[in-house]
Amino acid sequence: MECSLIGTTEVVPFPISQGLRSTRLIPASHHCSAESPRALYTNAPHVHPSQTGSSACDKRREGTASSRADELSKKKPSGAEVQMSKPPSDRTSFGSDTYFVTASTWGRRSLFRTERMARLFIDTLYHYRGEHKFLIHEFVVMPDHFHLLLAPLEITLERAMQLIKGGFSYRVKKELGLNIEIWERGYIDHRIRDANDYARHVEYTRLNPVRARIAVTMEEYPHSSAHPGFALDPCPQGLKPGALQIA
């Protein structure tokens, strides 16, 4: 069943979950299998219900990231920063090949508040989409982080994130002449389970600027797939049917 897109601005409250942690990139030799759980979301106020439990692959990927998450959770954003709300979270060892990923700027600086940085990042996303590295279903570029709903094509999720983050850092130095740190280490991700799960993450992504109070409507925010004019790949056909409709 195909997922339909309809307009709505309803926000579903999500209870706080337990057992959350962040992850870091790992060498190719330690890639998790397709059945292994992916990483969880951290450092934000709103989450979906999560399942608990861990695998050996989870423990390898966790490394020192849990202590890093504890350290980051104690930091408060400055007045210039926009606090990142909690993405919908879940731990699962099954689902589609579509992922919801989040990455933050170094020190949570508002690098994407400037038009040229935000546009260059979006251009980087679509450059690799054009090279058939991954599909783009939804995205939003916030001042100090981004959310992306994507499906890697014949590459791993880790490799896709290396291309996105590394490719953008290279272009910032080459095209803008800025030799600065761009990203916090690693990223957080969630493997989409079914159509309902997909719809929740689409809604979360589109409403992110509204919840952060930097836009009145999701359509008016220029650095989001909810803004008119961006080409997006359709809802993956392999997802299980669901009744929840997408904002």
Backbone bond lengths (Angstrom), bond angles and torsions (degrees), N, CA, C in turn:
res aa  C-N    CA-C-N  psi(-1)  N-CA   C-N-CA  omega(-1)  CA-C   N-CA-C  phi
1 M - - - 1.468 - - 1.505 109.52 -
2 E 1.306 119.19 134.84 1.449 122.47 179.19 1.520 109.93 -81.23
3 C 1.334 116.91 147.14 1.454 121.75 176.79 1.513 109.39 -82.04
4 S 1.326 118.00 132.27 1.461 120.33 178.03 1.504 109.66 -98.53
5 L 1.352 116.74 148.24 1.455 122.80 -179.97 1.519 108.87 -108.44
6 I 1.338 118.06 122.63 1.451 120.90 176.68 1.505 108.25 -130.57
7 G 1.314 117.81 159.90 1.458 120.92 -176.78 1.518 111.74 -85.71
8 T 1.319 116.58 127.27 1.458 122.26 174.13 1.506 108.68 -160.61
9 T 1.299 116.46 154.83 1.466 119.88 177.95 1.517 110.41 -124.30
10 E 1.339 115.98 22.10 1.461 119.88 178.79 1.515 110.30 -68.90
11 V 1.314 115.76 132.59 1.460 120.98 178.52 1.513 108.47 -109.66
12 V 1.308 117.19 123.43 1.459 122.01 -179.54 1.513 109.07 -91.73
13 P 1.345 120.17 119.38 1.471 120.68 179.53 1.507 110.31 -69.36
14 F 1.294 117.04 142.51 1.450 121.56 -178.68 1.523 109.79 -121.52
15 P 1.332 118.63 131.97 1.474 120.61 178.30 1.513 111.43 -70.32
16 I 1.320 115.11 156.47 1.467 120.89 177.71 1.519 110.16 -69.18
17 S 1.323 117.32 134.30 1.459 122.92 -179.52 1.518 110.60 -100.97
18 Q 1.295 115.25 167.38 1.461 122.07 178.85 1.513 110.44 -110.42
19 G 1.313 115.83 161.18 1.461 120.83 170.74 1.499 113.89 72.74
20 L 1.366 118.42 35.87 1.455 120.37 -178.34 1.515 110.38 -93.25
21 R 1.317 116.91 150.63 1.444 120.89 175.58 1.507 109.65 -157.38
22 S 1.323 117.02 166.03 1.457 121.46 177.11 1.519 109.56 -103.31
23 T 1.340 116.50 171.62 1.443 120.55 -179.16 1.504 110.62 -130.71
24 R 1.333 116.37 171.87 1.445 122.55 175.69 1.512 108.41 -131.61
25 L 1.338 116.25 161.88 1.457 120.46 176.40 1.518 109.94 -65.06
26 I 1.332 117.43 145.43 1.449 122.09 179.78 1.514 108.83 -126.30
27 P 1.331 117.97 157.72 1.462 120.39 178.79 1.514 111.57 -59.78
28 A 1.363 115.27 156.51 1.465 120.05 -177.51 1.507 112.13 -59.24
29 S 1.321 117.79 -28.97 1.461 121.24 -177.49 1.516 112.08 -70.22
30 H 1.336 117.65 -12.47 1.450 120.63 -179.92 1.518 112.40 -113.14
31 H 1.320 118.28 21.31 1.458 120.32 178.53 1.523 110.52 -59.22
32 C 1.317 115.29 141.66 1.457 119.42 177.65 1.519 109.97 -76.72
33 S 1.306 115.61 155.28 1.455 119.75 177.14 1.509 109.71 -75.40
34 A 1.341 115.57 169.25 1.462 119.78 -178.08 1.511 111.68 -63.61
35 E 1.351 117.14 -22.48 1.447 119.05 -178.45 1.520 112.89 -89.62
36 S 1.340 117.73 -7.13 1.455 120.17 -173.30 1.511 111.74 -79.50
37 P 1.340 118.23 147.06 1.462 120.54 178.41 1.505 110.93 -64.20
38 R 1.314 116.23 147.07 1.448 121.98 175.04 1.528 110.00 -94.30
39 A 1.321 117.20 -177.17 1.452 121.32 -170.75 1.515 112.58 -82.05
40 L 1.345 114.91 171.58 1.451 121.49 -176.18 1.505 111.31 -113.42
41 Y 1.333 115.28 168.05 1.442 120.48 179.94 1.522 110.29 -92.45
42 T 1.342 115.47 148.41 1.458 120.02 179.25 1.507 111.04 -140.09
43 N 1.347 113.25 167.70 1.467 123.25 170.32 1.523 114.49 62.59
44 A 1.326 118.88 47.21 1.445 120.18 174.95 1.510 109.62 -160.56
45 P 1.365 118.30 161.03 1.448 119.62 -168.76 1.507 119.39 -81.95
46 H 1.336 121.29 -22.84 1.470 121.56 -173.40 1.514 110.73 -117.61
47 V 1.349 116.88 132.82 1.459 120.97 178.67 1.515 110.00 -140.15
48 H 1.333 115.78 161.41 1.465 122.94 169.05 1.525 108.72 -86.89
49 P 1.334 117.22 163.78 1.467 119.62 172.72 1.505 109.77 -57.39
50 S 1.317 117.02 143.02 1.472 120.35 179.99 1.506 110.77 -123.44
51 Q 1.309 113.99 156.30 1.456 120.91 171.34 1.514 107.12 -92.63
52 T 1.311 116.41 154.21 1.456 120.02 -179.52 1.500 110.12 -114.54
53 G 1.326 115.47 176.70 1.448 120.91 -176.27 1.496 109.87 112.43
54 S 1.323 118.71 153.71 1.460 120.72 -178.76 1.512 109.48 -145.03
55 S 1.312 114.60 160.41 1.455 121.76 178.52 1.510 109.15 -117.92
56 A 1.334 115.20 173.43 1.464 119.61 177.32 1.513 110.39 -61.89
57 C 1.330 116.16 -34.17 1.464 119.65 179.19 1.519 110.49 -65.79
58 D 1.367 117.03 -39.35 1.459 120.23 176.24 1.513 110.86 -56.94
59 K 1.357 116.02 -45.80 1.451 120.10 -175.43 1.514 111.55 -65.23
60 R 1.361 116.81 -36.95 1.464 118.81 177.81 1.505 110.51 -64.35
61 R 1.339 117.18 -41.19 1.454 120.37 -174.99 1.514 111.52 -74.69
62 E 1.332 117.18 -26.69 1.453 118.94 -176.15 1.513 111.67 -63.68
63 G 1.343 116.76 -49.35 1.462 121.38 176.97 1.510 111.32 50.80
64 T 1.329 113.44 -130.34 1.458 120.06 179.36 1.506 112.47 -91.16
65 A 1.344 117.18 4.84 1.457 119.88 -174.37 1.524 112.28 -66.20
66 S 1.357 117.91 -31.87 1.449 119.60 -178.80 1.515 111.37 -64.06
67 S 1.337 117.29 -41.75 1.453 119.89 176.88 1.512 110.52 -66.68
68 R 1.336 116.13 -35.43 1.462 120.21 176.74 1.517 110.05 -63.43
69 A 1.354 116.70 -40.89 1.455 120.45 178.92 1.518 111.04 -63.63
70 D 1.355 116.95 -39.73 1.459 120.64 177.78 1.518 111.27 -60.93
71 E 1.345 114.90 -41.15 1.460 119.49 -179.73 1.516 111.19 -66.26
72 L 1.352 116.54 -43.93 1.455 120.73 -178.28 1.514 111.98 -67.59
73 S 1.335 116.75 -32.31 1.455 119.94 -176.43 1.517 111.79 -66.73
74 K 1.350 117.28 -20.33 1.450 121.33 -179.91 1.518 111.88 -83.67
75 K 1.339 117.66 -14.09 1.452 121.37 -177.79 1.517 110.19 -81.84
76 K 1.312 116.73 141.02 1.453 121.62 176.36 1.510 108.95 -107.61
77 P 1.337 118.03 137.45 1.463 119.71 -179.50 1.515 111.07 -67.88
78 S 1.341 116.31 147.18 1.452 120.97 176.54 1.515 109.26 -74.36
79 G 1.350 115.98 173.56 1.448 120.14 -177.82 1.507 112.75 -62.36
80 A 1.360 116.67 -25.79 1.465 119.99 -177.72 1.511 112.26 -82.06
81 E 1.333 117.35 -9.64 1.452 120.40 -175.95 1.513 110.92 -96.72
82 V 1.312 116.11 152.24 1.460 122.24 173.60 1.511 107.81 -102.42
83 Q 1.322 117.38 121.52 1.456 120.66 -177.68 1.519 109.83 -68.86
84 M 1.329 116.59 130.94 1.461 121.65 -178.29 1.513 109.72 -81.51
85 S 1.322 116.47 121.20 1.447 120.35 175.80 1.515 109.63 -73.53
86 K 1.330 115.49 159.03 1.454 121.15 -173.28 1.514 111.90 -73.28
87 P 1.345 119.53 125.66 1.458 120.30 175.07 1.517 111.53 -68.94
88 P 1.330 117.91 156.47 1.461 120.12 172.70 1.521 109.15 -56.98
89 S 1.316 117.17 134.22 1.456 119.57 -172.83 1.516 112.26 -126.72
90 D 1.313 114.33 150.25 1.461 120.18 179.79 1.517 107.93 -166.12
91 R 1.309 116.86 147.20 1.458 121.26 173.00 1.519 108.08 -113.36
92 T 1.309 116.59 124.32 1.466 119.63 -176.62 1.513 110.36 -148.37
93 S 1.308 116.72 149.59 1.464 121.71 177.54 1.523 110.29 -107.81
94 F 1.337 116.94 12.38 1.457 120.28 178.99 1.513 107.88 -139.24
95 G 1.326 116.87 170.16 1.449 120.16 177.97 1.514 111.57 135.34
96 S 1.323 115.81 -160.12 1.455 122.31 -176.21 1.520 110.43 -90.44
97 D 1.332 115.02 -173.50 1.456 121.11 173.90 1.522 110.67 -99.18
98 T 1.323 116.27 23.64 1.459 122.57 178.03 1.523 108.82 -106.12
99 Y 1.331 116.12 139.06 1.462 121.12 -174.91 1.520 111.13 -130.83
100 F 1.323 114.71 148.01 1.453 122.39 170.59 1.526 106.73 -106.27
101 V 1.334 116.90 119.37 1.465 120.29 -175.99 1.523 110.35 -123.54
102 T 1.334 114.48 152.08 1.455 122.59 178.34 1.518 108.88 -136.43
103 A 1.322 117.12 136.45 1.464 122.09 174.06 1.518 108.45 -140.28
104 S 1.336 115.94 146.77 1.459 121.58 -176.42 1.520 111.33 -114.93
105 T 1.311 115.11 157.12 1.464 120.95 177.41 1.529 110.05 -75.06
106 W 1.320 114.91 160.86 1.472 121.53 -179.49 1.534 109.77 -61.07
107 G 1.338 115.44 122.97 1.456 119.94 179.54 1.511 114.10 66.52
108 R 1.337 115.86 15.47 1.469 122.50 -178.30 1.533 111.76 56.07
109 R 1.326 115.48 35.58 1.466 119.99 174.90 1.523 109.93 -72.79
110 S 1.321 116.15 147.80 1.467 121.25 -176.87 1.525 110.88 -84.63
111 L 1.326 116.11 62.39 1.462 120.67 -177.14 1.521 112.03 -67.15
112 F 1.326 116.90 -32.67 1.455 120.17 -175.94 1.527 112.77 -87.04
113 R 1.324 116.73 9.32 1.455 119.56 174.54 1.535 110.52 -71.51
114 T 1.346 115.67 -25.02 1.461 119.28 178.13 1.523 109.54 -84.37
115 E 1.319 115.66 142.52 1.460 121.50 -176.03 1.526 111.87 -61.25
116 R 1.338 117.18 -43.06 1.465 119.18 -174.37 1.525 111.76 -67.57
117 M 1.331 118.10 -34.79 1.462 119.98 178.50 1.531 110.58 -70.03
118 A 1.310 116.95 -45.12 1.466 120.45 -179.33 1.527 110.89 -63.64
119 R 1.333 116.71 -43.38 1.466 119.67 -179.63 1.526 111.35 -66.90
120 L 1.330 116.72 -37.98 1.468 119.87 179.19 1.523 110.60 -65.23
121 F 1.334 117.55 -38.17 1.460 120.34 178.54 1.528 110.59 -65.88
122 I 1.318 117.27 -44.95 1.463 120.16 178.97 1.524 110.33 -62.64
123 D 1.337 116.26 -39.16 1.459 120.17 177.57 1.529 111.00 -63.10
124 T 1.334 116.28 -35.82 1.470 120.49 176.85 1.527 110.49 -64.30
125 L 1.327 117.22 -43.68 1.464 120.98 177.40 1.524 110.87 -56.46
126 Y 1.315 116.13 -48.45 1.463 119.86 -175.59 1.531 112.21 -75.07
127 H 1.324 116.92 -22.85 1.464 119.25 173.83 1.531 109.96 -62.57
128 Y 1.325 117.33 -47.80 1.461 120.17 -179.09 1.520 111.95 -74.77
129 R 1.317 117.06 -28.41 1.473 118.87 171.39 1.520 109.50 -62.73
130 G 1.342 116.45 -41.95 1.456 120.98 178.32 1.511 113.27 -64.51
131 E 1.333 116.87 -25.93 1.466 121.62 175.88 1.523 111.83 -87.26
132 H 1.331 116.51 6.79 1.474 123.10 177.42 1.526 112.09 62.38
133 K 1.323 115.95 36.51 1.464 120.23 175.26 1.527 111.29 -82.84
134 F 1.326 116.15 -31.15 1.460 120.49 178.94 1.526 109.24 -163.22
135 L 1.344 115.16 164.01 1.456 122.78 172.42 1.526 108.59 -95.62
136 I 1.320 116.22 146.77 1.463 121.58 176.27 1.525 108.33 -112.72
137 H 1.335 115.87 117.28 1.461 120.66 179.17 1.528 111.44 -98.10
138 E 1.320 117.10 -40.59 1.462 122.08 177.41 1.533 108.12 -156.43
139 F 1.338 115.79 156.64 1.459 119.94 173.43 1.515 109.66 -159.42
140 V 1.317 115.70 158.77 1.455 121.85 168.87 1.524 107.35 -148.69
141 V 1.325 116.26 134.51 1.463 121.99 178.22 1.525 107.02 -108.66
142 M 1.319 115.78 105.00 1.456 122.19 178.47 1.531 108.86 -88.46
143 P 1.336 118.90 169.45 1.462 119.84 -176.91 1.532 114.83 -55.92
144 D 1.330 118.51 -34.74 1.466 119.33 -175.95 1.531 113.86 -129.16
145 H 1.324 117.74 14.79 1.465 120.97 176.73 1.526 108.89 -166.49
146 F 1.328 115.57 170.96 1.462 119.02 173.72 1.515 109.90 -137.99
147 H 1.321 115.31 155.35 1.461 123.46 171.65 1.522 107.24 -119.86
148 L 1.321 115.86 141.19 1.460 120.08 -177.12 1.524 109.79 -144.99
149 L 1.310 115.62 129.62 1.468 122.31 174.36 1.522 106.07 -105.76
150 L 1.326 116.41 108.74 1.462 120.89 -172.96 1.509 111.80 -138.31
151 A 1.334 115.07 165.15 1.464 122.15 176.05 1.525 108.08 -132.42
152 P 1.338 118.63 108.24 1.470 120.79 178.87 1.528 111.27 -61.43
153 L 1.326 115.84 145.05 1.464 122.11 179.13 1.528 109.32 -115.77
154 E 1.317 116.99 106.23 1.465 123.79 177.56 1.520 113.08 61.38
155 I 1.307 118.28 18.31 1.461 122.71 169.81 1.519 107.55 -135.44
156 T 1.319 117.58 163.77 1.458 121.12 178.07 1.519 110.41 -78.32
157 L 1.310 115.99 163.90 1.458 120.15 174.29 1.523 110.09 -61.97
158 E 1.333 116.67 -40.45 1.470 120.05 179.10 1.524 111.17 -58.33
159 R 1.332 116.70 -42.69 1.461 120.29 179.98 1.532 110.60 -67.27
160 A 1.325 116.92 -39.40 1.460 120.17 178.10 1.524 111.20 -60.61
161 M 1.330 116.70 -41.13 1.457 119.85 179.29 1.527 111.99 -70.66
162 Q 1.321 116.65 -33.10 1.463 119.57 174.80 1.525 110.65 -62.64
163 L 1.322 116.55 -41.96 1.463 120.80 178.84 1.527 110.99 -63.93
164 I 1.323 116.50 -45.44 1.462 120.70 -176.77 1.526 111.20 -65.55
165 K 1.319 116.13 -53.95 1.461 119.27 -175.77 1.526 111.68 -72.20
166 G 1.330 116.22 -45.93 1.458 119.89 -179.97 1.522 112.20 -67.38
167 G 1.334 116.28 -40.55 1.454 120.23 179.47 1.518 112.02 -63.52
168 F 1.325 116.72 -40.20 1.460 119.97 178.79 1.525 110.99 -67.51
169 S 1.331 117.08 -44.02 1.470 120.48 179.19 1.524 110.84 -58.91
170 Y 1.325 116.62 -41.08 1.467 120.91 179.09 1.524 110.80 -63.45
171 R 1.317 116.69 -42.95 1.466 120.10 -177.92 1.534 111.75 -70.36
172 V 1.318 117.21 -33.66 1.465 119.89 176.57 1.528 110.15 -61.41
173 K 1.327 115.77 -43.25 1.467 119.49 179.81 1.529 111.65 -70.16
174 K 1.330 116.00 -42.95 1.463 120.13 -175.36 1.523 112.69 -76.26
175 E 1.316 117.72 -45.96 1.460 121.36 -172.38 1.524 114.21 -91.98
176 L 1.340 116.30 -29.78 1.462 119.36 -179.26 1.526 112.60 -105.08
177 G 1.351 116.38 -9.95 1.456 120.13 178.82 1.512 114.14 69.64
178 L 1.333 117.31 27.19 1.464 121.64 -178.83 1.520 109.88 -108.89
179 N 1.306 116.72 115.58 1.466 122.09 178.58 1.529 108.55 -99.76
180 I 1.326 116.20 76.73 1.462 121.64 -174.71 1.528 109.94 -132.06
181 E 1.338 115.28 160.17 1.459 120.48 172.36 1.528 108.34 -71.94
182 I 1.316 116.30 134.18 1.458 120.56 -177.35 1.523 112.43 -105.97
183 W 1.343 116.62 -47.09 1.457 120.41 -166.53 1.519 113.50 -115.23
184 E 1.325 114.81 147.60 1.455 120.74 161.47 1.529 107.23 -69.21
185 R 1.310 116.53 151.11 1.454 120.37 -178.46 1.532 111.34 -68.54
186 G 1.334 115.67 136.58 1.456 121.41 175.55 1.523 113.57 79.04
187 Y 1.314 115.76 -164.42 1.453 123.64 -178.45 1.517 108.42 -164.05
188 I 1.312 116.49 170.99 1.464 120.52 175.69 1.521 108.27 -121.82
189 D 1.314 116.81 144.60 1.460 119.07 -173.71 1.518 112.04 -145.05
190 H 1.298 114.86 161.99 1.459 123.03 179.42 1.521 107.91 -144.09
191 R 1.319 116.61 130.80 1.464 121.27 178.51 1.522 109.73 -88.08
192 I 1.337 116.38 123.33 1.462 121.52 -176.39 1.529 110.33 -67.98
193 R 1.345 116.85 131.90 1.462 121.92 -175.25 1.526 112.87 -89.24
194 D 1.343 115.48 -47.21 1.462 119.79 -172.26 1.524 108.95 -157.33
195 A 1.326 116.68 -173.56 1.462 120.86 -175.80 1.520 112.52 -65.66
196 N 1.333 117.47 -37.33 1.458 120.20 177.12 1.527 111.08 -62.94
197 D 1.310 115.43 -44.46 1.464 120.94 178.20 1.529 110.55 -61.99
198 Y 1.318 115.97 -42.64 1.462 121.75 177.40 1.533 110.50 -59.27
199 A 1.319 116.67 -45.57 1.462 121.46 -178.15 1.522 111.67 -63.93
200 R 1.323 117.18 -39.73 1.465 120.19 178.93 1.525 111.26 -61.76
201 H 1.334 116.35 -40.39 1.459 119.88 -177.96 1.529 112.22 -75.42
202 V 1.322 116.86 -30.85 1.466 119.68 172.94 1.525 109.58 -63.96
203 E 1.318 116.80 -46.66 1.458 121.52 179.45 1.522 110.64 -61.72
204 Y 1.318 116.39 -44.33 1.473 119.70 179.65 1.527 111.00 -60.37
205 T 1.329 116.79 -45.39 1.465 121.12 -178.53 1.522 111.19 -61.93
206 R 1.309 116.58 -47.44 1.464 120.36 -175.97 1.522 112.80 -67.66
207 L 1.320 117.12 -34.54 1.460 120.58 -176.71 1.526 113.11 -88.49
208 N 1.317 118.11 -2.27 1.457 120.91 -176.46 1.533 113.40 -55.17
209 P 1.333 119.73 -48.18 1.468 119.35 179.18 1.531 113.26 -63.83
210 V 1.333 117.39 -33.20 1.452 121.21 178.73 1.518 110.03 -68.66
211 R 1.323 116.65 -44.70 1.466 120.32 178.71 1.518 111.91 -64.40
212 A 1.336 116.71 -31.41 1.459 121.05 178.52 1.526 112.26 -83.23
213 R 1.331 116.45 -2.98 1.457 123.46 176.70 1.526 112.88 63.24
214 I 1.324 115.32 35.71 1.460 119.05 173.32 1.529 110.33 -111.82
215 A 1.329 116.03 5.08 1.463 121.71 174.53 1.525 108.10 -154.31
216 V 1.323 116.02 147.99 1.462 120.42 179.12 1.525 110.08 -82.59
217 T 1.328 115.96 -41.09 1.452 120.91 176.34 1.528 108.83 -125.98
218 M 1.319 115.90 156.79 1.463 119.38 -178.50 1.525 111.39 -68.36
219 E 1.330 117.26 -30.39 1.464 120.25 -177.81 1.523 113.05 -69.88
220 E 1.330 117.60 -27.20 1.461 120.07 -175.72 1.523 113.00 -80.60
221 Y 1.330 117.86 -15.73 1.462 119.72 -178.99 1.532 108.62 -76.29
222 P 1.341 118.78 119.82 1.465 120.62 -169.37 1.519 116.01 -74.44
223 H 1.339 117.53 -16.91 1.458 119.86 -174.64 1.523 111.74 -108.82
224 S 1.309 114.82 43.84 1.464 122.19 -177.71 1.518 109.37 -140.68
225 S 1.326 115.59 150.02 1.465 120.18 177.13 1.517 111.86 -68.01
226 A 1.339 117.71 -12.65 1.457 120.42 175.11 1.523 111.47 -75.00
227 H 1.331 116.70 -18.46 1.458 121.30 178.01 1.530 108.76 -75.05
228 P 1.320 118.40 135.98 1.474 120.40 -177.66 1.529 112.31 -59.84
229 G 1.322 115.58 143.65 1.452 120.61 172.44 1.512 116.05 113.40
230 F 1.333 118.71 -12.20 1.461 120.81 -178.71 1.532 110.61 -91.99
231 A 1.321 115.70 134.08 1.467 121.00 175.67 1.523 108.93 -80.38
232 L 1.314 116.34 128.31 1.461 121.78 -178.76 1.520 110.17 -126.53
233 D 1.325 115.29 149.51 1.458 120.39 175.45 1.525 109.25 -83.15
234 P 1.339 117.81 144.51 1.467 120.76 -174.34 1.521 112.60 -69.98
235 C 1.301 114.34 168.41 1.465 121.68 176.66 1.525 109.59 -54.98
236 P 1.344 118.10 130.97 1.470 120.64 -178.52 1.523 112.24 -57.83
237 Q 1.315 116.70 134.41 1.454 121.78 -177.56 1.526 112.73 -71.47
238 G 1.315 117.61 -22.21 1.454 120.47 -176.45 1.499 115.18 -78.77
239 L 1.334 117.85 -6.63 1.464 119.96 -179.31 1.518 111.30 -73.89
240 K 1.328 115.57 148.99 1.455 119.87 178.85 1.528 109.61 -69.97
241 P 1.330 117.78 148.10 1.467 120.01 -179.80 1.514 111.18 -60.63
242 G 1.324 116.78 147.99 1.447 121.53 178.06 1.524 109.84 -145.99
243 A 1.307 115.88 157.10 1.461 119.93 -176.62 1.524 112.47 -92.45
244 L 1.328 118.02 -19.36 1.458 120.23 -177.04 1.511 110.31 -70.01
245 Q 1.323 117.16 128.43 1.453 121.62 -179.49 1.501 110.56 -96.01
246 I 1.325 115.84 153.76 1.453 122.63 -169.27 1.509 110.98 -92.97
247 A 1.346 114.82 140.14 1.460 120.04 177.93 1.505 110.34 -65.70
